[in-house]
Amino acid sequence: MVSIGVTLILQNTCALELIANATVNNMNIKFFIIKDQNFESTFFGEEKNGQKTVIAALELADKGTIVLKNIDALSFENQGKLSQFLKERRAFSLGSQIPYKSNARIISSSKKDLNQLVSEGKLLEELYYLI
């Protein structure tokens, strides 16, 4: 049997708040509940005075998969940072000038029509094509 890591990053609060870690069919699943105001810190990590204060979900999911639910709920700033990561496969923790690499795969979802969101200027076109 092969062990596969999956990280779910959800933008809204739901029953999954009660689940910290789960193992299903030999799959290690980590759940993160992230509000948009905490997205950058949780997703990209945070550093203060040269010390990591928040380990990035991208680092935790390196060589694994992140499922990003409700991608349309991201602010433009976070859409841009996600686009940059998808292009370069590297990111910066908040407060750091030194990038780190991650080979995390990103799977995104939305209940909304992404084409329409791009047309309305609510989703970056670049991000739309990268996902």
N, C-alpha and C positions, 0 to 999 in steps of 0.2 A: 504494500500500500504506500502511496505517496502522500506526504503531508503538504498541504497547501495553506498558505496564509492569506486571509482576506480581511481587509479593514473597511468598515462601513463608517462614513462620515455623514451624519444626518443634520439637516439644518433646523429641524423643528423638534420640539419635545414630544415624546410619545412613550409608549410602554417600554421601549428599548432603554430608557433611562435606568431601568431596574437591572439591566444586564451589563455587567462590566466586561466579562470575558465568557466565552462559551466554546465548547468543543463539540462539533457535530460531524459525524462521519469522518473522523480523523482530520478535520479542518480547524485550524486555530483561527478564531474569529474575534477581532477586537472591535468594540463599538465606541464611537465618539459622538457625543451630541454637541454640536457647535452652533452657537448663535452667531449671526454675521459679525457682531461687534468683537467676538473672540476668534473669528475664523483665521485671521492672519497669524495670531500668536499660536494657536493650536495646530494649524496646518503647516506653517513654515517654521515654527519654533521661536524662542525668545532668548536673548542673551543680555546680561547686565554685568558691567565691569569685567568683561572677558569670560564670564562663567555662564553656562547654560542654565536658565531658570525654567524653561519649558522645552522639553524634547519634542521636536516636530513630528507630526503624524507621517510626514514624508520620510523621515528617518526611520520611524518605527515600522513602516510598511515597505522599506527598501527591498526590492526583488519580490514584492508581493503586489497586492491589488488594493486600491482604494476605490470604494463606491461612493460617489459624491451625489447625494440625492438633492433634488431641487436646485440645480445649478443656476437656474434663472433668478434665485433669491440672492445671489452674490452681488455685492456693491460693484460699481465699475472699477474701483481701485483693486479689489480682490480678483475681479475677472482679469484685469491686466496682469496681475502678479501670477495668476494661474496660467495665463497664456505664455508668459515669459518662461515659467518652469517647463511647460509642455514643449516649447521650442528648444530650450537649452539643456534640459534635464539637470538643472542645478538651481539652487534657490539660496536666499539669504535669510537667516534668522533675524527677527526684529532686533535692532541694536548692534548688528554685526556687519562688518565690511568684508568678511571672508565667506565666500560661497561654499556650499556643500553639495555633493551630488547625490541623487537618488534615482534608482531604477524602478520606482513604484509605478505600476500601471494605474491609470485613472479611468474608471467607468463612471459616466455621469448620466443622470436621468432628470426628467422634468415632466410635469403633467401638462405643461403649456407648449404651444407650437413655437419652436425655436426660430423658424423662418420668420414668423410674424414678429417675434420679439426683436430680431435683428432689424427688420423693416421699421419698427417703431422706435429704434434706438435704445432699447432696454437691455440688449445683449450685444457684446462686442462681436463684430463680424469675424475678427481674427480667432477668437475663442471658439466660435461656432464651427469654423473649418478645422481647428485643431482637435476638437473633441469628436 
